[in-house]
Amino acid sequence: MILRTAVQARLIAINPAEGVKLPRDRSREVKPVTLSREDFFGKLLPVVPPRHRAIVCAAAGAGLRWGECAGLTWSSLDLNRAVLRVVQVAEETHGGVVLRPYPKTRAGVRTVPLPGFLVAELRALLPAEDVTPASRSLVFHDRVDRPLRRSNFRRRVWLPSLVRAGLLGQVLKTGPHRYRAVWPDREGVEWSAEFTTEREAVACVAAKAVGGMRFHDLRHTYATWLVTDGVPVNLVQRVMGHEKASTTLNRYTHTPDDYAARILDAFTLPADDLLTLDGKPPAESALYEDEEGL
């Protein structure tokens, strides 16, 4: 891009990198993590701070991207009908968070049905009559009514919640007022440190542990739940906001650990039952009588 700009500015005659394709940087590829319903409702959600549970549920219960969550307004919600309309996103820039009146793609403008647990969490956030109009417009905002920043949310809420849920590193109580923080580094080497409070131990693991589930993985989890439960791919495509069904299949669905058992379950009906007629196998002569004319 720099060389192309230099050509346009007439600083150089030709672009020596024209036609060169860079190899894929596989070191940056991150394998999505998919939570089971048991782990989401039993481990993760209970340890998320109450005022932030709704945004976590919005990703796992409606498949919203971070920008769609951060840009969600009360005017695009209908809790009585249990639906939301995605029409705005929040984009982070060097100058702050900018609200854009359009999603990522044309297909991103969509209506999404809301499950009961998400409706309940959103109702708990309903603003009172005496709050400012700014906080009444955005569903999710910081303590001074500004749009949430992804980096702040990740550092202060998301990573500590993963640690408390046992999904990132470990915090072990080793004695009265003694807590042991355990975390892996980039090479998989395990490190540990001792603290006098659980909060300090959690903060240490959240800051130093490498890996862990991303907030965006909740969107992967949502799509996987729907496809695994038999929701047609074209419907999953619509609520996910994808222009092509292949995107839904290739990017947001993953092979479950019990895939072999699921495949065999499709053939639970014995083959003998498929070959019987009125409960009795057909006569052998009847099977071959049509072959005499061949």
GUVOVEX-927575 format. One record per residue (C-alpha): residue in three letters; x, y negated, z. Coordinates in Angstrom, 3 decimals. Layout:
N
 residuo        x        y        z
     Ala        X        Y        Z
...
END
This chain:
294
 residuo        x        y        z
     Met    0.000    0.000    0.000
     Ile    2.870   -2.370    0.773
     Leu    4.513   -1.673   -2.579
     Arg    1.207   -2.092   -4.410
     Thr    0.736   -5.462   -2.729
     Ala    4.271   -6.418   -3.735
     Val    3.455   -5.638   -7.384
     Gln    0.304   -7.765   -7.201
     Ala    2.344  -10.599   -5.717
     Arg    4.871  -10.212   -8.585
     Leu    7.705   -9.558   -6.142
     Ile    8.592   -6.292   -7.915
     Ala    7.823   -5.120  -11.446
     Ile    6.618   -1.579  -10.714
     Asn    5.546    0.502   -7.747
     Pro    8.118    3.296   -7.275
     Ala    5.665    5.200   -5.061
     Glu    2.890    5.283   -7.672
     Gly    1.432    8.774   -7.888
     Val    3.238   10.066   -4.803
     Lys    1.001   12.074   -2.465
     Leu    1.934   12.236    1.189
     Pro    1.741   15.662    2.864
     Arg   -0.877   16.151    5.538
     Asp    0.329   15.395    9.034
     Arg   -0.889   18.568   10.718
     Ser    0.591   17.503   14.035
     Arg   -2.241   14.972   14.320
     Glu   -4.993   17.474   13.549
     Val   -7.128   18.095   16.612
     Lys   -9.239   21.217   16.938
     Pro  -12.740   20.272   18.112
     Val  -13.916   21.600   21.463
     Thr  -17.474   22.887   21.752
     Leu  -19.135   23.156   25.151
     Ser  -21.780   25.697   26.021
     Arg  -25.002   24.408   27.517
     Glu  -24.018   26.031   30.803
     Asp  -20.718   24.113   30.941
     Phe  -22.294   20.839   29.859
     Phe  -25.163   20.849   32.362
     Gly  -23.392   22.838   35.081
     Lys  -19.869   21.391   35.029
     Leu  -19.491   18.169   33.054
     Leu  -22.703   16.187   33.487
     Pro  -22.901   16.457   37.307
     Val  -19.453   14.847   37.754
     Val  -20.026   11.949   35.334
     Pro  -20.790    8.732   37.269
     Pro  -24.598    8.249   37.312
     Arg  -24.566    4.947   35.395
     His  -22.652    6.604   32.535
     Arg  -24.545    9.890   32.255
     Ala  -26.972    8.495   29.692
     Ile  -24.263    7.689   27.137
     Val  -22.784   11.176   27.544
     Cys  -26.270   12.632   27.037
     Ala  -26.771   10.437   23.956
     Ala  -23.776   12.076   22.283
     Ala  -24.673   15.622   23.355
     Gly  -28.462   15.274   23.031
     Ala  -28.743   13.119   19.909
     Gly  -25.395   13.618   18.157
     Leu  -24.532    9.910   18.181
     Arg  -21.035    8.703   17.338
     Trp  -19.279    6.454   19.839
     Gly  -19.986    3.336   17.768
     Glu  -23.653    4.293   17.496
     Cys  -23.843    4.780   21.266
     Ala  -22.079    1.503   22.022
     Gly  -24.299   -0.383   19.558
     Leu  -27.613    1.141   20.662
     Thr  -30.279   -1.401   21.627
     Trp  -33.479   -0.998   23.615
     Ser  -35.452   -2.236   20.617
     Ser  -34.375    0.846   18.621
     Leu  -35.663    3.210   21.321
     Asp  -39.190    4.538   21.741
     Leu  -39.130    6.590   24.919
     Asn  -42.883    7.278   24.811
     Arg  -42.498    9.001   21.433
     Ala  -39.023   10.302   22.399
     Val  -37.215    8.989   19.302
     Leu  -34.440    6.539   18.562
     Arg  -33.528    4.688   15.395
     Val  -29.860    4.306   14.461
     Val  -29.530    0.918   12.756
     Gln  -26.509   -0.708   14.390
     Val  -22.956    0.261   15.351
     Ala  -20.230   -1.290   17.472
     Glu  -16.775   -1.608   15.930
     Glu  -13.666   -2.415   17.943
     Thr  -11.265   -4.978   16.519
     His   -8.227   -6.794   17.885
     Gly  -10.519   -9.633   18.878
     Gly  -13.023   -7.454   20.728
     Val  -16.132   -5.425   19.927
     Val  -18.190   -6.488   16.904
     Leu  -21.777   -5.328   16.370
     Arg  -22.486   -4.352   12.760
     Pro  -26.102   -4.128   11.528
     Tyr  -25.428   -0.922    9.605
     Pro  -24.073    2.566   10.411
     Lys  -21.106    4.331    8.853
     Thr  -22.980    5.405    5.692
     Arg  -26.403    4.960    4.106
     Ala  -27.437    8.316    5.532
     Gly  -26.397    7.025    8.953
     Val  -29.615    5.001    9.152
     Arg  -31.859    7.641   10.650
     Thr  -34.464    8.561   13.244
     Val  -33.422   11.116   15.858
     Pro  -35.770   12.997   18.217
     Leu  -34.746   12.875   21.869
     Pro  -34.666   15.910   24.181
     Gly  -36.213   15.605   27.622
     Phe  -32.950   15.345   29.565
     Leu  -31.838   12.374   27.434
     Val  -35.198   10.602   27.815
     Ala  -34.942   11.014   31.593
     Glu  -31.432    9.526   31.716
     Leu  -32.464    6.601   29.495
     Arg  -35.509    5.861   31.651
     Ala  -33.186    5.691   34.664
     Leu  -31.344    2.876   32.866
     Leu  -34.433    0.839   32.022
     Pro  -33.582   -2.774   32.913
     Ala  -35.524   -4.661   35.532
     Glu  -37.396   -7.831   34.729
     Asp  -34.790  -10.096   36.313
     Val  -31.794   -9.006   34.249
     Thr  -30.281  -11.171   31.541
     Pro  -31.380  -10.833   27.908
     Ala  -27.864   -9.670   26.963
     Ser  -28.043   -6.587   29.144
     Arg  -31.633   -5.988   28.065
     Ser  -30.611   -5.761   24.388
     Leu  -27.740   -3.263   24.662
     Val  -28.513    0.050   26.326
     Phe  -24.886    0.702   27.289
     His  -22.700   -2.186   28.449
     Asp  -20.044   -3.000   31.023
     Arg  -20.645   -4.717   34.350
     Val  -20.597   -8.190   32.756
     Asp  -23.027   -7.242   29.956
     Arg  -20.402   -6.876   27.223
     Pro  -20.315   -3.930   24.795
     Leu  -18.362   -0.940   26.085
     Arg  -14.812   -0.462   24.816
     Arg  -13.898    3.082   23.907
     Ser  -10.407    2.911   25.447
     Asn  -11.692    1.628   28.795
     Phe  -14.461    4.220   28.906
     Arg  -12.018    7.012   28.073
     Arg   -9.523    5.993   30.745
     Arg  -11.915    5.107   33.561
     Val  -14.856    7.471   33.032
     Trp  -14.313   10.208   30.458
     Leu  -10.919   11.656   31.420
     Pro  -11.544   11.600   35.201
     Ser  -14.868   13.364   34.578
     Leu  -13.105   16.103   32.592
     Val  -10.659   16.583   35.450
     Arg  -13.434   16.855   38.055
     Ala  -15.297   19.309   35.820
     Gly  -12.240   21.560   35.563
     Leu  -11.939   20.921   31.825
     Leu   -8.584   19.100   31.987
     Gly   -5.795   20.112   34.338
     Gln   -6.541   21.003   37.947
     Val   -6.938   19.321   41.316
     Leu   -6.527   21.739   44.224
     Lys   -7.130   21.012   47.909
     Thr   -4.111   22.423   49.727
     Gly   -4.865   21.198   53.226
     Pro   -6.366   18.401   55.303
     His   -5.915   15.233   53.260
     Arg   -3.657   17.094   50.834
     Tyr   -4.435   17.514   47.135
     Arg   -2.289   19.077   44.441
     Ala   -2.570   17.719   40.897
     Val   -1.594   20.108   38.083
     Trp   -1.384   19.102   34.416
     Pro    0.212   20.275   31.126
     Asp    2.503   18.140   28.987
     Arg    2.743   18.068   25.185
     Glu    4.972   21.174   25.116
     Gly    2.629   23.119   27.383
     Val    4.901   22.821   30.416
     Glu    2.943   22.607   33.660
     Trp    3.701   19.814   36.138
     Ser    2.348   19.133   39.615
     Ala    2.355   16.480   42.332
     Glu    0.925   16.106   45.829
     Phe   -1.449   13.342   46.959
     Thr   -3.320   12.410   50.115
     Thr   -6.650   11.683   48.376
     Glu   -8.600   13.510   45.703
     Arg   -9.127   10.261   43.794
     Glu   -5.378    9.743   43.409
     Ala   -4.897   13.333   42.255
     Val   -7.693   13.022   39.683
     Ala   -6.268    9.743   38.397
     Cys   -2.835   11.316   38.007
     Val   -4.104   14.269   35.968
     Ala   -6.309   12.002   33.840
     Ala   -3.338    9.758   33.038
     Lys   -0.699   12.430   32.395
     Ala   -2.465   15.537   31.073
     Val   -2.216   16.165   27.330
     Gly   -5.186   17.539   25.415
     Gly   -8.683   17.846   26.719
     Met  -12.062   17.388   25.143
     Arg  -12.785   14.178   23.215
     Phe  -16.003   12.209   23.577
     His  -16.613   12.857   19.861
     Asp  -16.602   16.593   20.595
     Leu  -20.027   16.143   22.166
     Arg  -21.278   15.389   18.652
     His  -19.683   18.636   17.451
     Thr  -21.354   20.404   20.360
     Tyr  -24.767   18.954   19.443
     Ala  -24.549   20.174   15.842
     Thr  -23.311   23.603   16.904
     Trp  -26.174   24.010   19.370
     Leu  -28.714   23.186   16.661
     Val  -27.260   25.497   14.015
     Thr  -26.772   28.337   16.512
     Asp  -30.430   28.015   17.560
     Gly  -31.530   28.417   13.945
     Val  -32.351   24.816   13.017
     Pro  -32.076   24.581    9.180
     Val  -28.890   22.910    8.004
     Asn  -30.779   20.273    6.001
     Leu  -32.505   19.102    9.199
     Val  -29.225   19.084   11.118
     Gln  -27.729   17.059    8.258
     Arg  -30.504   14.478    8.599
     Val  -30.222   13.910   12.348
     Met  -26.412   13.872   12.137
     Gly  -26.486   11.195    9.452
     His  -24.480   13.093    6.839
     Glu  -24.866   12.434    3.129
     Lys  -23.947   16.035    2.247
     Ala  -24.951   19.283    3.950
     Ser  -21.448   20.625    3.290
     Thr  -20.093   18.063    5.761
     Thr  -22.374   19.451    8.432
     Leu  -21.337   23.032    7.716
     Asn  -17.612   22.465    7.334
     Arg  -16.935   19.907   10.022
     Tyr  -19.464   20.234   12.807
     Thr  -20.280   23.919   13.100
     His  -17.921   26.456   14.599
     Thr  -17.772   30.222   14.931
     Pro  -18.991   31.293   18.394
     Asp  -16.936   33.747   20.418
     Asp  -19.675   36.380   20.163
     Tyr  -20.025   36.090   16.382
     Ala  -19.527   39.861   15.847
     Ala  -22.413   40.728   18.161
     Arg  -24.626   38.138   16.456
     Ile  -23.918   39.659   13.040
     Leu  -24.673   43.173   14.264
     Asp  -27.904   41.972   15.854
     Ala  -29.143   41.194   12.345
     Phe  -29.083   44.946   11.676
     Thr  -30.718   46.176   14.846
     Leu  -33.459   47.958   12.879
     Pro  -32.194   51.507   12.221
     Ala  -31.630   52.381    8.587
     Asp  -33.814   55.497    8.978
     Asp  -36.794   53.250    9.735
     Leu  -36.226   51.349    6.502
     Leu  -36.311   54.573    4.501
     Thr  -39.519   55.995    5.970
     Leu  -42.997   55.760    4.544
     Asp  -45.874   55.870    7.056
     Gly  -43.411   57.165    9.633
     Lys  -42.287   60.100    7.431
     Pro  -39.309   60.272    5.078
     Pro  -40.338   60.626    1.424
     Ala  -40.047   64.037   -0.203
     Glu  -36.716   64.660   -1.907
     Ser  -38.428   65.562   -5.192
     Ala  -40.159   62.197   -5.233
     Leu  -36.816   60.430   -4.962
     Tyr  -35.494   61.963   -8.172
     Glu  -38.602   62.495  -10.311
     Asp  -37.974   59.256  -12.241
     Glu  -34.446   60.351  -13.154
     Glu  -35.630   63.141  -15.496
     Gly  -36.224   60.658  -18.253
     Leu  -32.761   59.058  -18.009
END
